[in-house]
Amino acid sequence: MADRTVEQALEAADTQLGASLERLLSFVRIPSISTDSRHRGDCRRAAEWLAGELASLGLDSAVRDTPGHPMVVAHDPAGVAGPRVLFYGHYDVQPVDPLELWDHPPFEPRIVDAGDDKHITGRGASDDKGALLTFIEACRAWKSVHGHLPASISFLFEGEEESGSPSLVPFLEANRDELSRDVVFVCDTDMWDDQTPAITTLLRGHLFEEVTLEAADRDLHSGMFGNAVRNAVELLCDILGELRGPDGAIAIPGFYDGVQPLAPEIAALWKSIPFDEAGFLARVGASVPAGEAGRSVMEQLWARPSFDICGISGGYEGEGFKAVLPAKASAKVSFRLVPGQDPDRLRTLFRQFVTERLPADCRASFSSFGASRATAIAPDGPFIGPALETLTEEWGRQAALAGTGGSIPIVGHFKRILGMDSVMVGFARFDNRVHSPNEKYDLSSFHHGIRSWVRVLGRLDEMARSQAERRSSPTEAR
């Protein structure tokens, strides 16, 4: 049962929910698409909006320039004793295409009734504007009641997460002393299911590649040259088709070297919390599991590496028909990696796999679009247990230790550069359509997310008081 200190802040969060929601809608209206140079000014506007909100909490906040989009950094000038916390999020969003599939303009957010809940719709509502605001609004509620934050809390928000974070590592290295803390909270992950909160401790890494094949010196008439000259699109499809074996496993020799089986205690935990595999697939219009035969959907999403073709192009792609034999074809492919796999090594193996299958008169070129190693967070860390307890208290269901199929390279950078472990708490649901048209964030996720962080702040307050008592005790004095 939360003490009165926490209860007062929870009551404030409930009272202020309407204003919190209005702030989220204002934030989502800013089209901060980091991959599109036409929105460079919008990205700065989003950064300035965030800096202003943090300043309204009495924090020393600043928009810090980088070679790309700016960072937002804020610190509490009060310097409260206790745990030192950094909170991370990103204000940039994905592109909105295909625009015609949106029910309404993506940067004109709406509140939509959805049975027993409501949805906040718009690009970035879930990833990551709604998520990061849950923590800011929790701090607002706490400070409105108690006049100060319960611990030494700093903020770091970037504007390039959706475009590979090219400015992030140099920024962390240049500001190592300023940003190093005891722990970093990251709110860019998912719930276990619609009603069960989770802390993510397993993150897959990634390797994004584009391969381009060239055959003839120009596109040719399919009737006059078909069968006689290699078709680049057909060749590309043949090679990509060989990347999976009949059992669904990835067929690149050496690809699974270093991959370890799922730890028994994690496997037991996942089995103890219900997961509706059929329902998970049905939500996206699927019914037959893909990937490696004999492995559950959950294991394949969180604990096994994967390969996907994200886009393929070549030949005539316009309206109608053109009898053409394509001379050039390309594909963008994604590998998701697990602990024990080296993305640089796998890049070499993939490129070797492709080039070994080329006819003598064909050529291949490659481009890389980022890579990161997988990350595993120790589940017995000092901040994990208290966070699990607070989530369980708020949601009324046992919080889970989960994995995620996505990649959050920043978590590895925090550990390598700043020496900090991360606590990844998110309130997104699997049907939030992140990166897709009609992205949404459930109002219950936003509300309970704010309240969850209020409870976490309460635990930080307890830690701070405990540290103060130890320092003032005679034993400590001696």
Disulfide bonds with the S-S distance in Angstrom:
none
